[in-house]
Amino acid sequence: MFIDSSAVVEYLLRLPQSEKVADHLRSADTGFVSAPTVMFEAVSVLSSRLNCTVPEALALVQSFFSELDAEIMPITPDIGLTAIDAFARYGKGQHPAKLNFGDCFTYAACKAANVPLLFVGDEFSKTDLG
């Protein structure tokens, strides 16, 4: 299962859908994978929302992924090209999904990993991943 930053933030901040995220994590029938772009987005949101330092937010995110034994996959040139394609197909100003930069890289990395996507919100449900 590929974990998007929206799911990381939802879970760590104990937001309204955090239990739903936890249920998906518990019932996953694949290993867990994510990407550096997801870590970046989660750290930037958490440091702001928790009013903590970037190293403190990074420690939370690293601990989350460590507890799941999640693989952080590299962003390859092919993933970069798929992210560009995702923007052309589903990006803001292109499609109702309105994927942003981070979303396009999540889309591309998830496609490369060939696993289901765990996310919160409706952006990805408007793509072929949803």
RAGI-V920321 format. One record per residue. N is the residue number from 0. SS is DSSP state (@ for helix, = for strand, . for the rest). PHI is phi in whole degrees, 0 to 359 (* if undefined). Layout:
N|SS|PHI, N|SS|PHI
//
This chain:
0|.|*, 1|=|271, 2|=|256, 3|.|279, 4|@|300, 5|@|299, 6|@|287, 7|@|299, 8|@|296, 9|@|304, 10|@|292, 11|@|290, 12|.|270, 13|.|54, 14|.|282, 15|.|308, 16|.|260, 17|@|297, 18|@|292, 19|@|296, 20|@|298, 21|@|301, 22|@|299, 23|@|296, 24|@|296, 25|@|294, 26|@|264, 27|.|299, 28|.|253, 29|.|232, 30|.|288, 31|.|253, 32|=|216, 33|=|208, 34|=|218, 35|@|302, 36|@|296, 37|@|294, 38|@|300, 39|@|302, 40|@|299, 41|@|297, 42|@|297, 43|@|295, 44|@|290, 45|@|295, 46|@|298, 47|@|286, 48|@|292, 49|.|266, 50|.|52, 51|.|238, 52|.|286, 53|@|299, 54|@|300, 55|@|293, 56|@|295, 57|@|298, 58|@|299, 59|@|297, 60|@|293, 61|@|297, 62|@|296, 63|@|303, 64|@|292, 65|@|296, 66|@|299, 67|.|272, 68|.|55, 69|.|280, 70|=|275, 71|=|261, 72|=|279, 73|.|286, 74|.|270, 75|.|266, 76|@|303, 77|@|296, 78|@|296, 79|@|301, 80|@|294, 81|@|293, 82|@|296, 83|@|296, 84|@|298, 85|@|298, 86|@|296, 87|@|298, 88|@|274, 89|@|232, 90|=|286, 91|.|305, 92|.|82, 93|.|246, 94|.|200, 95|.|300, 96|.|294, 97|.|54, 98|=|295, 99|.|267, 100|@|306, 101|@|298, 102|@|299, 103|@|296, 104|@|287, 105|@|298, 106|@|305, 107|@|294, 108|@|292, 109|@|297, 110|@|299, 111|@|295, 112|@|284, 113|.|58, 114|.|227, 115|.|295, 116|=|254, 117|=|259, 118|.|213, 119|.|238, 120|.|113, 121|.|241, 122|.|303, 123|@|288, 124|@|291, 125|@|265, 126|.|245, 127|.|284, 128|.|273, 129|.|276
//
